[in-house]
Amino acid sequence: MAAKIRVGTVGATVTKGGSGWGANAHIPALRALPEFELKAVCTAHADTAKTSAEAFGAELAFENYDQMVAHPDVDLVVVCVRVPGHHALVMKALEAGKHVFCEWPLGRTLAEAEEMASLASSRSLRTSVGLQAQSDPALMYVRELIKDGYVGQVQAVNFTSTSQAVTERGPGRIWQGDRRNGANTLTIAAGHSIDAVCFMLGEFEEVSARLATNITEWHNPETNEKFKVDSPDWISVSGRLAGGAQASFLTATVPANPSGSRLEIFGTGGTLVLTTGSLNQGPSKVQGSRGKEPLEPMDPPRRFKLVPDSIPSGAAFNVAQAYVRLAAAFNQSQPYAPDFQHAVRRHALIDAIERSDAEGRSVAMEARELTARR
């Protein structure tokens, strides 16, 4: 491999209607990090590929994805397209012998995620999935505090998150209302958040869940058509973590005045509280207390900030943090998480949440689903 990790992206595009997550998060992160070189851009059309490559400073522009993944100057393929397209593109990149960074959710279903993880493992290829909350400085700090016994034995965990419901959607996003596409409040907002909770505190041993679709119709302002929605927008989970703590988890979209996210961790020796608008994007604030003392702000130590000062807070920050960790794993031949195997574990938890709601019962996680990086 070259001195720098040479990246080819698919799904990061400059558009008249406003660019998406790939262009606003991945591209700024990659361009700011000396460990990477943005080598190629692939879009569906030759003109957008050329325009995007020029705007992003990439040497190569492709409208043919097969040609990009076959190119010898591309080491890592970054997949930032809509979730239904992940499986086919990731499988092609892996079959071409490329390492892959795929956005979350990895697939529409657990089965798709398992197939991608299996192929990557069989070919000894490195993978990364876009659960970037695991690279957030505040969350890494809380994880360390828990591990070091700051609160003693964790007894109770309470997480609540409400965000603004988006009911006016053009064709670029209205497809998310169809649950079969695998991109909704359960898989994305709740998926990111519950992964962050597990990262800090350990996996769920058992879950009891209630899902609901409170807003059943969206409007496409471009066509003035109504779109029936069956994707859940209320995700309530109670359960037991592997360490024995009882946990309550709620993620929902609401019509107005969302309150953001708040995580409360209560232990035998203290309390930690983390507040943020979004766990996966940050920035997050930490407060802590030993015993019965009042909560006081606790800033993460400087060592948890891995990126250059030129990267501002927002969409690109935690993505860049993840890329720095990935580059270190490449260079030191060390394992990296969250990878595709971790994504399978998270898809399995989401699958258990869906089964619990559908069957009206608690669901215990299997032993393989509890094996997590601690």
N, C-alpha and C positions, 0 to 999 in steps of 0.2 A: 504494500500500500504506500501511496505517496506520503510526503511529510505532513501534508494537510489531508484531512478527510474530505474527499471530493463528493459533493452532494448533487443529486438530480431530484427535482421536485415535480410532483404532479398534483394539480389542484390549486396551486398558488397563482392567481391570475389578476392582472389589472383590468378592471371592468368599469364601464360608465356608471353602473348602478352602485358602485362601492365594492371594494374588495373584501374578501372574507378572512377567515381565521388564518389560512396559510399565508396570505400576503401581509396581514397585520401582526402576526405573532411569529411565525417561523422565519420569514425572510429577514426582518430586522434582527432577530436573534443570530441567525447564521452569518449575516454580513458584519456583525459587530465582534464576532469571536475569531481570534487568530488561529484556532485549532481547525477551522473549517474553510472550505472554498466552495461557494455556490457555483457549480460548474454548468448545470443544465436546468432548463425549465421545459415542461411539457404541458400543453393545453390541447383542447380539442380541435383547434383551428390554427393554420399557419400564421395568420395575421396576429392573433392574440398571443401566440407563442413568441413571435418576434418582438412584439410590443412589450410583453412581460419580461422577457429576457433582457431587453435593453433597459427597462425601468429598474430591474433588480440587479443589473450588473453581471449577468451570467453570460458565459462565452457561447453556450450552445442553446439552440431553440429547437424543440421537436413538437410535431403534431402527431407523430407515431410513437406510442408508448413503448412498443416492442423494440424499436430502434434505440430509445434512450436506455432501457435496462440492459441492452446488449453492448452499450458503448464501453470500451475499456477504461475510459477516464472517469467513470462514475463508480464510486465505492459504496455509497449509501443512498438508498432511494427513500424519499420522504413522501408519504401518501396523505394528502389533505383533501380528498374529494368527499362527496356525500357518503354516508355510511353504507348504503346498499352497494356502492362500487368498491369498497375496501377489499373484499375477498378476492375478486378476480385480479386486481392490480397487485396486491401483495403476493399472491401465489405466482404470478408471472415474474416478479422481481426475485423471489426466492429461487424459482426454477432457473433463473439466469445467474444465480450465484451471488446476488447482491445482499448486503445487509440492509435492514429495513427499519425505518421509524414510521409507524402508522398512528394516525390520530385515534383517539378514543371516541366511541366504542370500537373495539377491534373489528367486530363483525356484527351482523344483524342478530345472530343467535350464538348460543354457546357452541353449537356444532361447528359453525364457521370458524370461530376462534380456535377451537381444538384442532381443526385441520391445518390452519396456518401455523400454529405453534408446533405441531408435529412435524411439518415439512421443514421449518427452520431448524428444529433440533436435529433432524436426521441429516441435515447438511452442515451442521456446526456453524450456522450463520448467526451473527449478533442481531438482536432485535430490541426495539424500544417502543413503548406505547405511550400515548399522550396523556398520562395521568400525572401532570406536572405539579400537583399539590405536594407530592412527595419531595419536590426540590425547593419548596418554599422555605425561606430562612426561619420564619416563625414556627412552622410546623416541625421542621427538623429540631428546633430548640425544644419545643414541648415534648417531642419524642424522647430526647435526651434526658430532660427533667424527669419524665415518668420512669425511664429506665434506671436513673440514678436515685430514685426513691424520694423525690421532692415531696410528693403528696402521701408517701407511705403506700399502703396497699390500696389500690383503686377499688372503690366500692360501687360508685354510681356514675353514670355518664349520661348527659342530656344534650342533645343537639337539635336545634331548630333552625330552619332556613326558609324564608319566604322571598320570592323574587317577583318581578312584574310579569303578569301574563301578557303575552303578545298575541292578540287576536286578529290584527290586521297584517296579513302576510301575502307577499307576492309569490310567484312560482318558485323562487329560490329557496323558500323556507316552508311553504304551506304543506309540502309533502310530509313533513314531520308529524302531522296530525294522524297519519296512518300508522298504527302501532306496529304493523308488520315490517316497516322500514327500519326499526331498531334505533331511532334517534328521537328521543323525547325526554320529558322531565325525569322519568324513572332511570333511563340509561345514562343520560348526560348530567343533568344537575345533581340528581341523587347519586348517580354512579360515581362522579367525581368526589362528592362529599363523603359518601360512605367509605370510599377507598381512603380518603384522608383520615377519617376516624380510625379505621383499621391500621393504617400506617403508624399512627401515634400510640394506639392502645392495644392492638392485637385483633385477631379475627373473631367473628361471631361464631359461637358454637351452635347456637339455635336461634331461629327467627320466627316471629309471629307478625304477619303483615296485613295491612289494609290499604288497598289501592282504590282510587276513585277518579273519575273524569267529571269534574264539576263544570267545565266549560266545554260544551259538546259541539260547538260550531265556530269556525273561523271565517273571516271574510277576505277575499282576494280583491283589493281595490283596483287592480289593473283590469280585471274582467267583470267586476261586480258580482262574482259568483260566491255562493256559500259553500263551505267545505265541511262535511261531517267529520268530527274528531272522535277517535276512540283511544287515543294515547292518554295514559293517566297523568293527572296534574296534581294529585295528592298522594304522597307516599309516606305512610306511617308504619314504622317498624319498632317493635320491642323485642328484646332478646338478651342473651347472656354472652359475654365475651369470654375468650379462652382463659383469661386469668380469673374468672369468677364474677367480674363486675356486671351489674345489671345496666342495660343500656336502653335509652329511648332516642329514637331518630325520626325527625320529620322534615321532609322537603316538599314544598308546595309553591305553585304560582298563584298569585292573587290579583284581583281586578285593580287594586289601588293601594298605595302606601305600604309597600313591602318593607320589612324591617331588617333584611339582611340575614347574616348567619351568626349564631352564637353557640359555642361549645363550652359546656361546664363539666369539669372533672373533679369529683369529690373523693378524697381518700382518707385513710385513717390519720394522716398527719398533716393534711393541707388541702388546698384548693387551687386549681388553675382554671382560668377563663380565657377563651380565645374568641375575639370578635372580628368580623370582616364582612365585606359585601359579597365576596366569593372566595371560597377556600382554594380553588384552583388558580385564581388570578391574583388574589391578594390586593393590596397589602393587608396583612393581618396584625392585630395587636394582642399582646399577651399580658395578662395580669395574674399575679400569684399571691398566695398567702400561706404561711406556715401556722399550724394550729388555728386559733380563732382571731388572729390578727386581721386588720382590714386588708383588702386587696390592694396591691401596689403594682404599677407598671413594671414590666420586665422586658427590656429590649434584647433581642437575640444578639449574641456575641458576633463580632465582625467576621469570625471564621466561617460563619454560615452563608455569607454573601460571596458567591463564587464568580460573579460576572463583573465586567468592567463598569466603572461609574457612568459610562456613556449610555448604558441601557436604563431607560426610565421605568418607573413602576407602570403596571398595566399589562396588556396581553402578552408582550414579548418577554417580560422579566422572568417568570418561572419557567417558560419554555427555554430561555437561554440558560438558566440554571441547570435544567435537565440536560441540555446539550453539553455543557461543561463536564458534567458527571459522566456522560456517555463517552466523551473524548478521553477522559482519564481511564475509563474501563478499557477502551480500545488500546491505549498506549501502554497500559500496565498489564494487559492480558488478564484482567480481573472480571468477575461477574458484574452484571448491571441489572438493576431493578428500578422501575417496573418494565419487565420485558414481556414477551408474548405469553410465557408460562404464567406470569402474574396476571395478565389480562384474562386468561382462562379461569383463574381462581375468582376474579371479580365477576366475570360473566356467570360463573356458577352460583355466586351469592345472589345476583340479580334473579337468576332462574329460581332459586329457592324462595325468594321473596314473592315472585309471581305464583309459584305453586302454593305457598302458604295462603295467599289471598284467594286463589281459585278453589282450594280445597277446604278452606276454613279451619286450618289447623297449624300447629307449630311444626316447623321443619328443622331437623337436625342436620348440620353440615357433615359431609363425609370427611374421613381423616385426611385424605389428600387435599381437600379444600381448606384445611386448617393450617397447612404447612406454609408459613409466611416468613419473609425476611424480618428478623428481629435483631 
